[in-house]
Amino acid sequence: MTNNVKDGPSSSAYMFGPQVAYMPGEIAGVGINFNRTTVNQNNNQENVTKMTGWTIEPFFRYYFARTGDFSFLEMLRSVLVAEIRLCLKRIMRTLSLHIVISA
């Protein structure tokens, strides 16, 4: 005999929705969220509650602590360029030393 009744109540919920924003400048923007929410609750007494809803949420976003543009690839590029320049300077010094000695 199979018993499909779980011990205790159970519930599940999820929310999904896109966000649309307009940023006229670099530090501020306005937008709107569209969310669909679904909640299922079961208390194991043939009492199942299912709720579904839609929400619309306007928002304003302001970035006040900017640190400038940061990119790992940009940082890596600048380190590599600095190392290449240092190697070229060493090569040029070595070449000029050989030219002076041989003259």
Secondary structure, DSSP 8 states (H G I E B T S, - for coil): ------SS-EEEEEEE--EEEE-SSSSEEEEEEEEEEEEEEE-SSS-EEEEEEEEEEEEEEE---------HHHHHHHHHHHHHHHHHHHHHHHHHHHHHHH-
